[in-house]
Amino acid sequence: MTMNSTQEDERLLELNDTYAKALLPVTILHGFISAAGIIGNLIIIFIFSKSREYKHDNFRVFVLFLAVIDIVGCVVLVPAEMFKHAHYFSFENAAACKLKCFLNVMGCTASTFTLILISVDRFRRVCQPLRKQIGISLAFKLCTILSIISVIISIPAPVFCGVRSDTMENHYGGNTTVFLCSTEAIYQSNIWQKIYTLFSLCLLVIFSLFCTIVYFLIGREIWKNSNFSPSTCLSRSKSNSDILTIQAQLVPGYDINSGFIGEEEGISLARETSSHTYKSRSASNASSTTEEINRVNVAMRNPSKGNLSMISNVTKQTPCCFKYRKTLIWFLVTLVFILTYIIYCGLLMERLKLTKMSADKLAVFSFFERLYFINNMANPIIYACLYNKFRRSCKTYVNAMITYLCRAQ
């Protein structure tokens, strides 16, 4: 090894040490995100896989798919970024760089497609409750197909990505050759690389606009339903011989015996403008009555009193945030995802100036650029704060574990 190459290596190490120290707070934050994300998503996978409460709801399918995506990010991507902080300008492992780029794009694309599917499901549940809904089996198949498509879309990423050499001014005023995990030099001016980058950006923009419109329509429908105050609530006494038949397509998941829809706690069927016909017959008088109604209210039977009363009598007093809890959860998950990736897209052009940044500026840049790592740990927090059933399940398993440990001692 010559004297010049030795000095070059020493200067590169000094350069890395300077930037690694500036990046240390961001590295520690990423370590916390990784640990919290792994613990939180493992709890989610355990609870939603084992508990019987979620087996008849596509909410479980969506939660598990997102949890798997997030846990891959916490186990592989976030630690890889932490390693990159320590070797920012001496990242010479091309295979690790390509794998990191592939998983970055795949995780983002898979999450995007899954959240689009979730927004469609929310729209149908809230705005079109009488139409056929996305069942558990269909949700699983769609999520699987979208995951495969995400893998296919991500294949070009490791092709264009790799180790790129550049020069950077060192502490002594000279130039040092550095190695970055970025777009390879041969592809920087390549038309296909630019098309792929533009396609990825357009996908995020379309996703953001689509979800914004869909959740706006959902919010408007929820607002209408929360302001609905029926002037009269159908309540009639009925003998055991009376029969009530509602000639309407019921939402899948509706339990005719309990009178509740399993999809949302306490949710009533949304407003429907089409006409529905019901017939009421008694043993003494077999007459038919047809009425046009704007809101479908499903009747509940009280076996002890022999009365029929509308679900709206019960659910109209339920606060809107409780009736549409799952919709609120998915809205917040989508909002966090969109905001963090908007910041990422806004900083893409700054990546061209990495070798010109000071250590402190690079630390600030890295913090905001990878702010989307928060998505990997945010979902468990959102579920825990807004989903009572999830909290109950956690308490049940914790109590069972404590009881088991106490008996073991």
Secondary structure as UniProt FT lines:
FT   HELIX           3..50
FT   HELIX           52..54
FT   TURN            55..56
FT   HELIX           58..72
FT   HELIX           73..77
FT   HELIX           78..86
FT   TURN            87..89
FT   HELIX           94..127
FT   TURN            129..130
FT   HELIX           136..154
FT   HELIX           156..160
FT   STRAND          161..169
FT   TURN            171..172
FT   STRAND          175..183
FT   HELIX           185..187
FT   TURN            188..189
FT   HELIX           191..227
FT   STRAND          235..237
FT   TURN            240..241
FT   STRAND          243..247
FT   TURN            252..253
FT   STRAND          254..255
FT   TURN            256..259
FT   STRAND          260..261
FT   TURN            265..266
FT   STRAND          277..281
FT   STRAND          299..302
FT   TURN            303..306
FT   STRAND          307..310
FT   HELIX           311..315
FT   TURN            316..317
FT   HELIX           320..323
FT   HELIX           325..346
FT   HELIX           348..356
FT   HELIX           359..369
FT   HELIX           371..374
FT   HELIX           375..386
FT   HELIX           388..408
//
